[in-house]
């Protein structure tokens, strides 16, 4: 005995296909109604017996059309405008049916209502007008061939009632079809929304493996995923953590992982805010470039890179204090090298696996500068210095000998942004014995403004009164550490001044 578990599942039909099949059933019903009326007239001897050939034609026509549709779909031979042509042909056939009925008033009106209501609902005014012409044409041609005068005739009440019953059945079936079509449409919309949501979720996941600029270019259609490269003037950035290999051997794996992820997350956030394209992470090393896929000009690209590097060095002070409180006693410092020059940028690899990156001697030079850099330093090449010297305070540190380069390389240290560099200072980082204040005005939330101001005011008041202060306060974009017992007296006034200026900046730039 077979059970429901053993029954084969019906093949899945998408809502649109189910709607198309139901529409074919409604078309078939329309011609069944016409054939039934004509056959009743023949049975009542209102029309000659050979009109039964017309009955057979009215039944065979929709079946033949459906067969052509199925075959055409399977072999992908169905013309694009097949459905409108079939609708016009339906109108012509109904015109022939009216002629076969000798233009009997009620049956002819029923058939005309059926075919033209379908035309109006399916295509609008223009297809309906064409339907009218096709109906008139079919009726006129059949009338000439059959010798039927184009004048309305009367039929017995039974035929009229049968016609109206047929109309009622068609209207009921059409209403059912419309309701089912609406259901299918809702199902299709739900499936589309689900697929869109899945695509969005997948794109978000994939975006984590691509630079945001490249991801945006691909999805907007501005860039294609194909093997192509070009020569372009870029500013290239390399950084790493001094002695990271030794540190990784000393720290527990979970602590090391947490520290590294925090470091890379913070550096990534800074890089993206300045418009850098993150090429890759290699352990603790970070590679970023400016000038592709978007460029603000070589000078602005170089300045943004230098500003990013300086901010990263400033932000490391905050991270070091955080890690010290977490028990990481190693002094973590980063080295940064920057160079500007012509490189090859684009997609490298194969058609199945590509890597968007940069290659060239000037890329290697940026890496060599990072290797030659002292901890906490930002070394830049002469070409970068020429582009940013008017906006960034730099110091000439002489020449370095780099592997792969036959001549010594003139280098400079980027120290700080000049006051006339443009824009408001949004990052403050001050650290000394017993005191640390780190502030990123763009990251401070309005809801935290009052808490931060109260912490600054309370700490400053206690310091002025020579009270003991032991405060470790953090909020998004803000950190304040005050330990008065460790704070030298000579730094007390300086610390109070820094705290006062920080409070003023928050009052001015962070709005409630």
VENHUZI-V673393 format. One record per residue. PHI is phi in whole degrees, 0 to 359 (NA if undefined). OMEGA is omega in whole degrees, -180 to 180 (* if undefined). D_CENTER is the distance of its C-alpha to the mean C-alpha in Angstrom with 1 decimal. Layout:
# VENHUZI-V673393
phi & omega & d_center
PHI & OMEGA & D_CENTER
PHI & OMEGA & D_CENTER
This chain:
# VENHUZI-V673393
phi & omega & d_center
NA & -178 & 52.5
280 & 178 & 48.9
245 & 180 & 46.4
295 & 180 & 43.0
292 & -178 & 41.6
273 & -179 & 43.2
289 & 178 & 41.9
291 & 178 & 39.4
290 & 175 & 36.0
291 & 178 & 35.3
298 & -179 & 32.6
290 & 175 & 29.3
243 & 178 & 28.8
291 & -176 & 25.6
306 & -179 & 26.2
294 & 178 & 26.3
294 & 177 & 29.0
297 & 178 & 30.9
295 & 179 & 30.9
296 & 180 & 32.2
295 & 179 & 35.0
295 & 177 & 36.1
297 & 178 & 36.2
295 & 177 & 38.6
297 & 179 & 40.8
294 & 177 & 41.1
299 & 180 & 42.1
298 & 179 & 44.7
298 & 180 & 46.1
301 & -180 & 46.7
284 & 173 & 48.8
296 & 177 & 50.6
300 & 180 & 51.6
298 & -180 & 53.0
296 & -180 & 54.8
295 & 179 & 56.3
298 & -179 & 57.7
295 & -180 & 59.2
294 & 176 & 60.6
296 & 178 & 62.2
295 & 177 & 63.8
295 & 180 & 65.2
297 & 178 & 66.5
275 & 178 & 68.3
62 & 173 & 69.7
282 & -178 & 68.1
229 & 180 & 66.8
299 & -176 & 68.2
293 & -180 & 67.5
291 & 175 & 65.8
292 & 175 & 62.9
299 & 174 & 61.8
298 & 176 & 60.3
295 & 176 & 58.0
300 & 179 & 57.1
299 & 179 & 56.2
295 & 179 & 54.2
295 & 178 & 52.2
277 & -177 & 51.3
283 & -175 & 50.7
302 & -179 & 48.5
296 & 178 & 45.4
293 & 178 & 45.8
296 & 179 & 46.0
298 & 180 & 42.9
296 & 177 & 41.0
298 & 178 & 42.2
298 & 179 & 41.1
296 & -179 & 37.6
298 & -180 & 37.4
296 & -180 & 38.8
298 & 178 & 36.6
293 & -180 & 33.4
295 & -178 & 34.5
264 & 178 & 35.4
55 & -180 & 32.6
248 & -175 & 35.3
289 & 179 & 34.5
298 & -177 & 34.4
296 & -177 & 31.6
260 & -177 & 34.1
291 & -177 & 36.1
299 & 176 & 35.5
299 & 178 & 36.8
294 & 179 & 39.7
297 & 180 & 40.6
298 & 177 & 40.5
291 & 177 & 43.0
293 & 175 & 45.1
302 & -180 & 45.2
298 & 179 & 46.6
295 & 179 & 49.2
296 & 177 & 50.3
296 & 174 & 50.6
299 & 176 & 52.8
296 & 179 & 55.0
298 & 177 & 55.2
298 & 177 & 56.4
295 & 178 & 59.1
297 & 178 & 60.1
277 & -179 & 60.5
57 & 176 & 62.8
57 & 175 & 60.4
303 & -167 & 61.4
300 & -174 & 60.1
294 & 179 & 58.3
300 & -179 & 56.9
294 & 178 & 55.7
298 & 178 & 54.0
300 & -179 & 52.3
295 & 180 & 51.0
295 & 178 & 49.9
299 & -178 & 48.1
299 & -173 & 46.2
289 & -176 & 45.1
279 & 173 & 44.3
297 & 177 & 42.5
296 & 180 & 40.2
294 & -180 & 39.8
296 & -178 & 38.9
290 & -176 & 36.4
271 & -173 & 34.7
230 & -179 & 34.7
102 & -171 & 36.2
292 & -176 & 39.2
298 & 176 & 39.3
299 & 179 & 39.2
296 & 179 & 41.8
299 & 177 & 44.1
294 & 176 & 43.9
299 & 179 & 44.6
301 & 179 & 47.7
297 & 180 & 48.9
294 & 177 & 48.4
296 & 178 & 50.2
299 & 180 & 53.1
296 & 179 & 53.2
297 & 180 & 53.4
294 & -179 & 56.0
295 & -179 & 58.1
297 & 180 & 58.1
295 & 180 & 59.0
297 & 178 & 61.7
293 & -178 & 63.3
291 & -177 & 63.3
268 & -177 & 64.6
71 & -180 & 67.0
267 & 179 & 65.5
293 & -178 & 66.3
283 & 180 & 63.2
235 & -178 & 64.6
300 & 176 & 63.4
238 & 179 & 65.5
253 & 179 & 66.0
228 & 178 & 65.6
300 & -178 & 66.9
301 & -178 & 65.3
298 & 178 & 64.2
292 & 178 & 62.0
296 & 178 & 60.5
298 & 178 & 59.8
300 & 179 & 58.2
297 & -180 & 56.0
293 & 175 & 54.9
299 & 177 & 54.2
300 & 177 & 52.1
298 & 179 & 50.2
299 & 178 & 49.7
299 & 180 & 48.4
295 & 179 & 46.0
297 & 178 & 44.8
298 & 179 & 44.4
295 & 179 & 42.5
296 & 178 & 40.3
296 & 176 & 39.5
300 & 178 & 38.7
298 & 180 & 36.5
297 & 178 & 34.7
296 & 179 & 34.1
295 & 178 & 33.0
298 & 177 & 30.6
296 & 177 & 29.1
297 & 179 & 28.7
299 & 179 & 27.2
296 & 178 & 24.7
297 & 177 & 23.8
298 & 179 & 23.4
296 & 179 & 21.2
297 & 178 & 19.0
297 & 179 & 18.9
296 & 179 & 18.1
296 & 179 & 15.2
298 & 178 & 13.8
297 & 179 & 14.5
294 & 177 & 12.8
297 & 179 & 9.6
296 & 177 & 10.0
297 & 179 & 10.9
296 & 178 & 8.0
296 & 179 & 5.7
298 & 179 & 8.7
294 & 179 & 9.2
296 & 178 & 6.1
295 & 178 & 7.3
293 & 180 & 10.6
294 & -179 & 10.3
299 & 180 & 9.1
290 & 180 & 12.5
259 & -179 & 14.3
231 & 171 & 13.0
301 & -178 & 13.8
305 & 180 & 11.0
296 & -180 & 12.4
290 & 178 & 12.2
302 & 179 & 8.7
295 & 179 & 7.9
294 & 180 & 10.6
293 & -176 & 9.7
284 & 177 & 6.5
274 & -180 & 8.6
86 & -180 & 11.5
286 & -178 & 13.7
227 & 180 & 14.4
251 & 179 & 15.4
277 & 179 & 15.9
216 & -179 & 19.6
287 & 177 & 22.7
202 & 179 & 23.5
222 & 178 & 25.0
204 & 176 & 26.6
272 & -176 & 29.0
205 & 178 & 27.9
275 & -178 & 29.4
233 & 170 & 27.4
253 & -171 & 28.4
249 & -176 & 28.2
236 & 172 & 28.4
231 & 174 & 29.8
214 & 171 & 30.7
206 & 179 & 32.2
267 & -180 & 34.3
298 & 176 & 38.0
62 & -176 & 39.8
295 & -180 & 36.7
299 & 179 & 38.4
293 & 179 & 41.4
297 & -178 & 39.5
296 & 178 & 37.5
282 & -177 & 40.9
271 & -174 & 42.2
269 & 172 & 39.3
300 & -174 & 38.6
300 & -179 & 35.5
293 & 177 & 33.6
293 & 179 & 34.5
298 & -180 & 33.6
298 & -180 & 30.1
297 & 180 & 29.5
296 & -178 & 30.8
295 & 179 & 28.8
295 & 177 & 25.5
297 & 180 & 26.4
300 & -178 & 27.4
293 & 178 & 24.3
296 & -179 & 22.0
293 & 179 & 24.1
293 & 178 & 24.3
296 & 179 & 20.6
301 & 179 & 20.1
295 & -179 & 22.8
298 & -179 & 21.5
293 & 179 & 18.0
295 & 179 & 19.8
274 & 177 & 22.1
90 & -180 & 19.4
282 & 174 & 20.4
262 & -179 & 18.6
282 & -179 & 19.4
283 & -178 & 20.9
193 & 167 & 22.1
250 & 176 & 24.1
236 & -173 & 27.5
65 & 177 & 29.0
271 & -178 & 29.7
279 & 179 & 29.1
235 & 178 & 26.1
239 & -178 & 25.4
227 & 173 & 23.5
222 & -179 & 23.8
237 & 178 & 23.4
120 & 177 & 23.3
203 & 1 & 20.4
285 & 177 & 17.9
246 & 180 & 18.8
222 & 174 & 22.5
258 & -174 & 24.6
101 & -175 & 27.7
302 & -178 & 29.6
295 & -180 & 31.5
292 & 177 & 28.6
301 & -180 & 26.6
295 & 180 & 29.7
296 & 179 & 30.3
298 & 179 & 26.9
295 & 180 & 27.4
296 & 178 & 30.9
298 & 177 & 29.9
298 & -178 & 27.2
297 & 179 & 30.0
296 & 179 & 32.5
295 & 178 & 30.3
300 & 179 & 29.6
296 & 177 & 33.3
295 & -178 & 33.9
292 & 178 & 31.3
297 & 176 & 33.1
298 & 177 & 36.1
297 & -179 & 34.2
296 & 180 & 32.9
297 & 178 & 36.4
295 & 177 & 37.9
298 & -179 & 35.4
294 & 177 & 36.1
297 & 178 & 39.8
293 & 178 & 39.7
273 & 177 & 38.0
97 & 177 & 40.9
270 & -174 & 39.6
275 & 179 & 42.5
297 & 178 & 41.6
278 & -177 & 40.9
268 & 179 & 37.4
227 & -178 & 37.0
247 & 175 & 34.7
244 & -176 & 35.5
227 & 175 & 33.5
235 & -177 & 34.0
226 & 176 & 32.6
215 & 177 & 33.3
242 & 180 & 32.4
182 & -180 & 33.0
274 & -179 & 32.0
228 & 174 & 29.9
263 & -177 & 28.2
235 & 179 & 24.4
153 & -179 & 22.0
267 & 177 & 21.1
246 & 176 & 24.2
130 & 180 & 25.0
233 & 179 & 24.9
296 & -178 & 22.9
264 & -179 & 21.9
211 & -176 & 21.4
242 & 176 & 20.4
227 & 177 & 20.6
277 & -175 & 19.4
204 & 180 & 22.4
232 & 179 & 25.5
222 & 175 & 29.1
145 & -180 & 32.4
299 & -179 & 35.5
290 & 172 & 34.0
291 & 179 & 31.4
298 & -180 & 34.4
296 & 177 & 36.2
300 & 178 & 33.6
294 & 179 & 33.9
294 & 178 & 37.7
296 & 177 & 37.7
296 & 179 & 35.8
293 & -179 & 38.4
275 & -173 & 41.2
278 & 172 & 39.9
279 & 177 & 41.7
303 & -179 & 39.9
81 & -174 & 38.3
251 & 173 & 38.6
239 & 179 & 36.2
265 & 179 & 37.8
235 & 179 & 36.8
281 & 179 & 38.2
297 & -179 & 40.4
295 & 177 & 37.8
291 & -180 & 35.3
301 & -180 & 38.3
298 & -177 & 39.2
276 & -171 & 35.8
243 & -172 & 35.6
300 & 179 & 39.3
281 & -175 & 39.5
239 & -179 & 36.8
234 & 177 & 37.1
284 & -175 & 40.4
235 & 178 & 41.3
231 & 178 & 44.3
285 & -179 & 45.8
249 & 175 & 46.3
94 & -177 & 48.0
233 & 175 & 47.1
232 & 175 & 45.7
262 & -176 & 46.3
249 & 178 & 43.2
298 & -180 & 43.2
92 & 180 & 42.7
239 & -173 & 43.8
286 & -177 & 47.5
247 & 174 & 47.9
300 & -175 & 47.4
254 & 174 & 44.2
293 & -177 & 44.6
227 & 179 & 42.3
226 & 175 & 41.6
253 & 174 & 40.4
277 & -172 & 37.8
255 & -177 & 39.1
196 & 176 & 37.5
282 & 177 & 36.0
285 & -178 & 38.8
297 & -179 & 39.3
266 & -178 & 38.7
289 & -179 & 35.4
99 & 179 & 33.6
86 & 180 & 31.6
273 & 176 & 32.6
288 & -176 & 33.2
247 & -178 & 30.6
239 & 178 & 31.5
234 & 179 & 35.0
217 & 179 & 36.3
227 & 180 & 40.0
217 & 175 & 41.7
208 & -179 & 45.3
298 & 179 & 47.7
83 & -177 & 47.3
210 & 174 & 44.5
206 & 176 & 40.8
225 & -180 & 38.4
228 & -172 & 34.7
217 & 174 & 32.6
239 & -173 & 29.1
300 & -179 & 29.2
288 & -176 & 25.4
261 & -179 & 24.9
288 & 179 & 27.8
278 & 178 & 26.9
302 & -177 & 29.1
292 & -180 & 30.2
267 & -173 & 31.7
303 & -177 & 33.5
295 & 179 & 36.8
299 & -179 & 36.9
295 & -180 & 36.5
297 & 177 & 39.2
295 & 179 & 41.6
296 & 178 & 41.2
296 & -177 & 42.0
295 & -179 & 44.9
295 & -179 & 46.5
294 & 180 & 46.4
296 & 179 & 47.8
297 & 180 & 50.5
292 & 178 & 51.6
295 & 179 & 51.7
297 & -179 & 53.9
274 & 180 & 56.2
63 & 175 & 56.3
279 & 177 & 55.0
286 & 179 & 53.4
237 & 174 & 49.6
225 & -173 & 47.4
235 & 171 & 43.8
234 & -174 & 40.5
241 & 178 & 37.8
223 & 170 & 34.0
215 & 179 & 31.1
301 & 179 & 27.6
81 & -177 & 28.2
212 & 175 & 32.0
215 & 179 & 34.7
226 & 179 & 38.5
231 & -180 & 41.2
231 & 176 & 44.8
229 & -170 & 47.8
297 & -179 & 50.9
294 & 179 & 53.3
265 & -175 & 51.6
279 & 178 & 51.1
296 & -180 & 53.9
300 & -178 & 55.8
294 & -179 & 55.3
264 & -173 & 51.6
298 & 180 & 51.8
296 & 178 & 52.0
298 & 180 & 49.1
296 & 179 & 47.0
298 & 178 & 47.9
295 & 178 & 47.0
298 & -179 & 43.5
294 & 178 & 42.9
296 & 178 & 44.1
294 & 178 & 41.9
297 & 179 & 38.8
297 & 179 & 39.7
296 & 179 & 40.1
297 & 180 & 36.7
295 & 178 & 35.0
299 & -176 & 37.0
281 & -168 & 36.1
253 & 178 & 32.4
258 & -175 & 31.0
262 & 175 & 31.3
287 & * & 31.8
